[in-house]
């Protein structure tokens, strides 16, 4: 269904309210927005056009490799052309939003590339999400059908999972099997179907839970995606002989560059299936078998991989791996040091981004000297991006001083177009950018993250909503996690807070390698806090993780044991 939502074009930005900010903020920005003279050309570059070019010049080169075998660029072009014909036959037009569901595979990219070539918007969902969530998304998107696939080309029809099937019936949405494209004649792009000015088109929508639990669809424009892909190609030096691991769920923003950057460079995408991605030993085996040269992990999984590499004690376990990128949560110095120790010939990058922007907005290549710091920087902005650390001062904002904590704002090409059909959420996070008159988007995004700037490097300090006051002292739960993570007995830890009357109590969930006692941990914690804090300790056998490997704070909150009646300062512990 064609969307008339204002997030699909720039005219909706006129509704954004300017942020009341000091004029000094522009001069204090980290990075700069400097579109090139040929900006309209390169931010409108389509990955589907790159695939066509590679298929013409190097038809036998491998585009995808994985459990399903190899897919050459010639075959990929043919698959995209058939799915394009399928979509056009079902009335898909420029500006439509199309929901796509299916396991991570070459078909994930085929669906995206076909939609991109038409000028439609790709909206990935997980068919196992609750049916209420899927119904909400179907209603927001206004889709007439769901394009689904089973991840295996030519082997069996797609059968929607029960939650998606229920939501589709409830909302009157028709399931459309991507495998039916085999019955269509490949249809190359034509002037009639090629999109006009793709740079400003909504290219994809990533649904996030949001702070309220209501799913919000973050809209990213084509030009933001193109800027990020070009930056990744240059920052990583991607070449046709590279192999990029595609291990992120399709519903997470990092999946976009993992499956597209290699294709734009004529390189190979290695699809890591769910079975291999869930276990470090199998993940390392898949990387080795496919000759992966570039991979990305959340730090929690990265730590598990480091543990597995230490058990193997090989001098050069992954000789082809050039880059390992951390994303999704804070990279702790101890984990980074483990990567540098176990993968001496691999460069480590710390990346910081979000769904509301086109993935990364800042990056930093970790060096040995960095891991001696208590916290690692997220670095400097990517191309055509400016970062602002601002401090609220009355009704206005001022730039933070060196080392001063403030809120992080993003300006430039990565900033997305807001949220689907959610003006209230958009106005709370997106503002008119009056600081950068040359910015193509003229949008400023409030990340909700705390940050500071030291020596022109940005440090993220956690979420604003992860701040608590304990006995009148403001504390950052993420900083406490970072400090506890330095204890030699702890392999994992997560800190939450419970409201207790007018204050809070810390709740520390931890996984330990020995019999360290809560009293010993409390002494270590008190030494680093600005003031002693009442704390409960919950020892875990393993830390619960979300589908993409991050600490699952909601699962931790649901498993919190009831508070003991004794409110003394004696540390208490519960084993789960």
CORNORFEN-V618101 format. One record per run of one state. SS is the DSSP state (H for helix, E for strand, - for the rest). FROM is the first residue (numbers start at 1). TO is the last residue. Records with the same first field share a line. If there is no record, write none. Layout:
SS = FROM-TO / FROM-TO
//
This chain:
- = 1-1 / 3-5 / 9-9 / 16-17 / 19-20 / 22-22 / 26-29 / 31-38 / 43-46 / 58-61 / 67-68 / 90-95 / 102-105 / 119-120 / 126-130 / 142-144 / 149-161 / 172-173 / 184-197 / 201-201 / 209-215 / 237-242 / 247-253 / 266-267 / 272-273 / 278-279 / 291-293 / 298-298 / 313-322 / 327-332 / 343-346 / 355-356 / 358-358 / 366-367 / 373-378 / 382-384 / 394-395 / 400-405 / 413-414 / 416-417 / 420-422 / 433-442 / 455-456 / 471-472 / 485-489 / 501-502 / 513-517 / 529-534 / 540-544 / 546-550 / 552-552 / 559-571 / 576-576
E = 2-2 / 18-18 / 21-21 / 30-30 / 62-66 / 69-72 / 96-101 / 121-125 / 145-148 / 174-177 / 202-208 / 216-221 / 243-246 / 268-271 / 294-297 / 323-326 / 347-354 / 357-357 / 359-365 / 379-381 / 385-393 / 396-399 / 406-412 / 415-415 / 418-419 / 430-432 / 443-454 / 457-463 / 467-470 / 473-476 / 490-500 / 503-512 / 535-539 / 545-545 / 551-551 / 572-575
H = 6-8 / 10-15 / 23-25 / 39-42 / 47-57 / 73-89 / 106-118 / 131-141 / 162-171 / 178-183 / 198-200 / 222-236 / 254-265 / 274-277 / 280-290 / 299-312 / 333-342 / 368-372 / 423-429 / 464-466 / 477-484 / 518-528 / 553-558
//
